[in-house]
Amino acid sequence: MTVSDILKQVRFVVDAEGNKTAVQLDLSTWDALVEFIESYQTDEEATAELAAIPGLVEAVIETAG
């Protein structure tokens, strides 16, 4: 699964005004995202780009543990 495929699976949670407040992924998509991140751990540029996404590193650590 590519990053583009993963992003197409994202579902947004919105508040009463229609503002995006959260993102939902099904577990298979989440697993694909984790696998993608882990596969690029040796590529410093990709790792830095992914690490810059707010909350992503923390979420990966929580679920991988």
The 8 nearest C-alpha neighbors of each residue, nearest first, counted from 0:
[[1, 4, 31, 5, 2, 3, 35, 32],
 [0, 2, 4, 3, 5, 35, 31, 32],
 [3, 1, 5, 4, 6, 0, 32, 35],
 [2, 4, 6, 1, 5, 7, 0, 8],
 [5, 3, 1, 7, 2, 6, 0, 8],
 [4, 6, 2, 8, 3, 7, 28, 1],
 [5, 7, 3, 8, 9, 4, 2, 1],
 [6, 8, 4, 5, 9, 3, 10, 2],
 [9, 7, 6, 5, 10, 24, 4, 28],
 [10, 8, 6, 24, 7, 23, 22, 11],
 [11, 9, 23, 22, 24, 8, 12, 7],
 [10, 12, 22, 21, 23, 19, 13, 9],
 [11, 13, 21, 20, 19, 22, 10, 14],
 [14, 12, 19, 18, 17, 20, 11, 15],
 [13, 15, 17, 16, 18, 20, 19, 12],
 [16, 14, 17, 13, 18, 19, 12, 20],
 [15, 17, 14, 18, 13, 19, 20, 12],
 [16, 18, 13, 14, 15, 19, 12, 20],
 [19, 17, 13, 14, 16, 20, 15, 12],
 [18, 20, 13, 12, 21, 11, 17, 14],
 [19, 21, 13, 12, 18, 14, 22, 11],
 [22, 20, 12, 11, 19, 23, 13, 10],
 [23, 21, 11, 10, 12, 9, 24, 20],
 [22, 24, 10, 9, 11, 25, 21, 12],
 [25, 23, 9, 29, 28, 26, 10, 8],
 [24, 26, 28, 27, 29, 23, 8, 9],
 [25, 27, 29, 28, 30, 24, 31, 23],
 [26, 28, 30, 29, 25, 31, 24, 32],
 [27, 29, 31, 30, 26, 25, 24, 5],
 [30, 28, 26, 32, 31, 27, 24, 33],
 [29, 31, 27, 33, 28, 32, 26, 34],
 [32, 30, 28, 34, 29, 33, 35, 27],
 [33, 31, 35, 29, 30, 34, 36, 28],
 [32, 34, 30, 36, 35, 31, 37, 29],
 [35, 33, 31, 37, 32, 36, 38, 30],
 [36, 34, 32, 38, 33, 37, 31, 39],
 [37, 35, 33, 39, 38, 34, 32, 40],
 [36, 38, 34, 40, 39, 35, 33, 41],
 [39, 37, 35, 36, 40, 34, 41, 33],
 [40, 38, 42, 41, 37, 36, 46, 45],
 [39, 41, 37, 42, 38, 46, 36, 43],
 [42, 40, 39, 43, 46, 38, 45, 37],
 [41, 43, 39, 40, 45, 44, 46, 38],
 [44, 42, 46, 45, 41, 47, 40, 39],
 [43, 45, 47, 46, 42, 48, 49, 39],
 [46, 44, 48, 47, 42, 43, 49, 39],
 [45, 47, 43, 49, 44, 48, 40, 50],
 [48, 46, 50, 44, 45, 49, 43, 51],
 [49, 47, 45, 51, 46, 50, 44, 52],
 [48, 50, 46, 51, 47, 52, 45, 36],
 [51, 49, 47, 52, 48, 46, 56, 55],
 [50, 52, 49, 48, 53, 47, 55, 56],
 [53, 51, 50, 49, 55, 54, 48, 56],
 [54, 52, 55, 51, 50, 56, 57, 49],
 [55, 53, 57, 56, 58, 52, 50, 51],
 [54, 56, 58, 57, 53, 52, 59, 50],
 [57, 55, 59, 58, 54, 50, 60, 53],
 [56, 58, 60, 54, 55, 59, 61, 53],
 [59, 57, 61, 55, 60, 56, 54, 62],
 [60, 58, 56, 62, 61, 57, 63, 55],
 [59, 61, 57, 63, 58, 62, 64, 56],
 [62, 60, 58, 59, 64, 63, 57, 56],
 [61, 63, 59, 64, 60, 58, 57, 33],
 [64, 62, 60, 61, 59, 33, 58, 30],
 [63, 62, 61, 60, 59, 58, 57, 33]]
